[in-house]
Amino acid sequence: MLTSKMQIPMYLKNIQEISWNFTASGHGKGPMHGVGGTVKRKTDSLVLHGHDISSAETFINKVSTDSSIKIWEVTSEEIQKCKLDMPEGASAVPQIMALHQITWSKEKPTVTLLREISCFSYPLGGRCSHFSLKIPIVTLLPEKKVMKRKGKK
């Protein structure tokens, strides 16, 4: 998810700064969680009314009927393609549940600041000195290199 958020400047070239902020209660949650709950309730209702949902195709067809929610199947091939497009050396963000602000600035395009406490007084690409209890984590995003996997072309 962090990688996808940090690819935004590649597509929106005029962006100077990015700040992604979230609270403890909403940590990592967004509109998709509400949609997920709606889809789950609709699926539960279908099953309770005798409908069999035995495949992804059946699920998509039945849940999409009479609904404004659009669902697409993501195939194994599409997942593999995304994995191959991952930057070499990409890794998980440590202690992500403790973070409350992720910032990026065009001035330092390879640096992403991860803050445990949100700060809006300093430039988004700069370090905050207000909260001495928590030191911000700095992540260097590697230049995009396509990983070469054995046996894959």
C-alpha positions in Angstrom: 0.0 0.0 0.0 2.8 2.4 0.8 4.4 1.7 -2.5 1.1 2.4 -4.4 0.7 5.7 -2.5 4.2 6.7 -3.3 3.8 6.0 -7.0 1.3 8.9 -7.2 4.0 11.5 -8.2 4.9 9.4 -11.2 1.5 9.9 -12.6 0.6 13.3 -11.2 3.8 15.3 -12.1 2.7 18.6 -10.6 2.4 17.3 -7.0 4.9 19.0 -4.7 4.0 17.3 -1.4 1.9 14.4 -0.1 0.6 13.8 3.4 -1.4 10.7 4.3 -2.8 11.1 7.9 -4.9 8.7 9.9 -6.2 8.2 13.4 -5.8 5.2 15.7 -9.5 4.3 15.3 -9.4 4.6 11.6 -5.9 3.3 11.1 -5.7 1.9 7.6 -9.4 2.0 7.1 -11.2 3.7 4.3 -14.3 3.6 2.2 -13.5 0.1 1.0 -14.2 -1.2 4.5 -17.8 0.1 4.4 -18.2 -1.4 0.9 -16.7 -4.7 2.2 -19.3 -4.8 5.0 -22.1 -4.1 2.5 -20.9 -6.9 0.2 -20.6 -9.3 3.2 -24.2 -8.6 4.3 -25.5 -9.1 0.8 -23.6 -12.4 0.4 -24.9 -13.6 3.8 -28.5 -12.7 2.7 -28.1 -14.6 -0.6 -26.8 -17.7 1.2 -29.6 -17.5 3.8 -32.1 -17.4 0.9 -30.7 -20.7 -0.6 -28.3 -19.4 -3.2 -25.0 -21.3 -3.6 -21.9 -19.3 -4.0 -19.2 -21.8 -5.0 -16.8 -19.8 -7.2 -15.5 -16.3 -7.6 -17.5 -16.0 -10.8 -20.8 -16.9 -9.1 -19.9 -14.5 -6.2 -19.3 -11.6 -8.6 -22.4 -12.3 -10.7 -24.8 -12.7 -7.7 -23.4 -9.8 -5.6 -23.3 -7.4 -8.5 -26.9 -8.0 -9.5 -29.1 -5.1 -8.4 -26.2 -3.3 -6.8 -24.2 -0.1 -7.5 -21.1 -1.9 -6.2 -18.8 -3.0 -9.0 -16.6 -6.1 -8.4 -13.8 -7.4 -10.6 -11.9 -10.6 -10.3 -8.1 -10.2 -10.0 -6.5 -13.3 -11.6 -3.4 -15.1 -10.5 -1.6 -13.8 -13.6 -2.4 -10.2 -12.7 -1.1 -10.8 -9.2 2.1 -12.3 -10.6 2.6 -9.3 -12.9 2.3 -6.9 -10.0 4.9 -8.9 -8.0 7.3 -8.7 -10.9 6.8 -4.9 -11.1 7.8 -4.5 -7.4 10.9 -2.5 -6.9 14.0 -4.6 -6.1 14.7 -4.6 -2.4 11.1 -3.5 -1.4 10.2 -4.5 2.2 7.4 -4.2 4.7 7.2 -1.0 6.7 8.3 -1.7 10.3 5.7 -0.9 13.1 3.2 0.4 10.6 0.4 0.3 13.2 2.2 2.9 15.3 2.4 5.4 12.4 -0.1 8.3 12.0 1.5 10.3 9.2 3.4 9.5 6.0 4.8 12.4 4.1 6.7 12.9 0.8 8.2 15.9 -0.9 9.3 16.5 -4.4 12.5 18.2 -3.0 13.6 14.8 -1.7 11.8 12.3 -4.0 13.5 9.2 -2.7 12.7 9.9 1.0 9.4 9.0 2.7 9.0 10.2 6.3 7.0 8.0 8.5 5.8 9.8 11.7 4.3 8.3 14.8 2.7 11.7 15.6 1.3 13.9 12.9 2.9 17.4 12.5 1.7 20.1 10.1 4.1 22.9 11.3 7.2 21.6 9.4 7.4 21.1 5.6 6.1 17.7 4.7 9.6 16.6 3.6 11.3 17.8 6.8 11.8 16.3 10.2 9.5 17.5 13.0 11.3 18.5 16.2 8.2 19.1 18.3 7.8 15.6 19.6 11.1 14.5 21.1 9.6 11.3 22.5 9.2 9.6 19.1 11.9 9.8 16.4 10.5 9.7 12.8 11.5 6.7 10.7 13.0 7.6 7.4 12.6 5.1 4.5 14.6 5.4 1.4 12.6 4.1 -1.6 14.8 2.3 -4.0 14.9 3.3 -7.7 12.5 1.1 -9.6 14.3 -1.9 -10.9 12.3 -4.8 -12.3 13.3 -8.0 -10.4 14.6 -10.7 -12.7 13.3 -14.1 -11.6 14.7 -17.4 -12.8 12.6 -19.1 -15.3 10.5 -16.0 -16.0 10.7 -13.7 -19.1 
